[in-house]
Amino acid sequence: VNTGRHALSQRFLRVRALTTSLCEGLRPEDYRSQPEPEVSPPWWSLGHTSWFFARNLLQPAGRYRGEWQRFEYPLNSYYEGLGPRLPRHRRGAVTRPGTEEMLAYRGEVDDGVLDFLLKASEPEFQRLQPVLEIGIQHEQQHQELFLTEILAIRGADPEQLRAPYREAGRDPAARTAQPLRWTPCKGGLVAIGHRGAGFAWDNEQPEHRVFLADFEFGNRLVTCGDWLAFLADGGYRQPLLWLSNGWNQVQEQRIAAPRYWQQRSGSWSEWTLLGERPIDPAAPVCHVSFYEATAFAQWCSAQGGELRGARLPTEAEWEHAARSHGFDAARGNLLDDPPAWERLVPQAAEGRGDGIVQLAGDVWEWTTSHYEAFPGYRPFDGALTEYNGKFMDNQRVLRGGSLATPRDHVRASYRNFWPAWTRFQFSGVRLCRDLT
Ligand SMILES: [Fe+2]
């Protein structure tokens, strides 16, 4: 076996093992719960990530086992080209396949992939290696989803009984964030999108040029302390700050704070992967929708002074700022293997330097950009043509990665996307403004 295949098999096994290690400490009930349609239960994540390799790699390689056929219906997520599927909202309503069955299936699929890596002819390996790479990257995406899902699952339990996902560290000491400062960014004809070696999704390509006016970029993420001021000023009760659909959501769902915040005898706390913790005013605000982010920016702008003109960045502004001011995945608060449990909450900007900080990790940053194809976009071939392109409709782009994104999975050009109303992801806010 050549060294390329050996390294790939090591990485495959590491990524697969991280998924199962994230499940340590779960109770049988945790694996089956789907408190809302967007939150898939863990049994499904374990199975679906395996199904992805079975169907897209092992089947074309002639290594698909007939008895896996029974998992096709429950484990297909959204691939119209790969047959009928269990509706997403029913994943928490079925007792079969069982969780143990999914763990056994994982083992069988792992064996199949390793056997492929060991024995496939060189032409076959060359043909299918891109699919294996996509399968690994796909699994990493589901590791982040798993953490957002277990947060929602445990958060849906009765408050008196809620159990943290992990116990780690003490509650943060109350701190105050440094004031928001603006960093000038030179516009012009700039390049965005992925180019060169290394993996990138089809939707990050090709690299292309866009024109940007000069702008100013917020040096840090918007904090919980900033958000407390927005709350204190009645931000959630001022319709003129909100986009129409956002105001409707706030009214219909009676939203009055970020998704996991609650107020108890006058002070705010937040449900996190580490349990319920007092709000840390210096830490980035998390679990806000695009609508909340835009309303907050509007409110900031209305404050005048240094904040006049505050708005969210476009994705091109975000990527240009990240490229020209140092996107540093090595230093961001991202998911490690093994994970540093105490960092499964957003971290304050303190001590991270004078430039633009927190670009990588902590929280995904909403941009105003609609999720669309870049000029010259070419979707993946075959069944995976459905991976990204068909979702380029009614969603907004987020950039930068979060505390739940595997560290070796994110780039400056990485495009995440969610509907504007989404609040269960690790999503936060970066401000920007025109340079005047
Ligand atoms: Fe998936």
Boltz pocket constraint, residues with backbone or C-beta under 6 A from the ligand:
constraints:
  - pocket:
      binder: B
      contacts: [[A, 48], [A, 77], [A, 138], [A, 142]]
      max_distance: 6.0
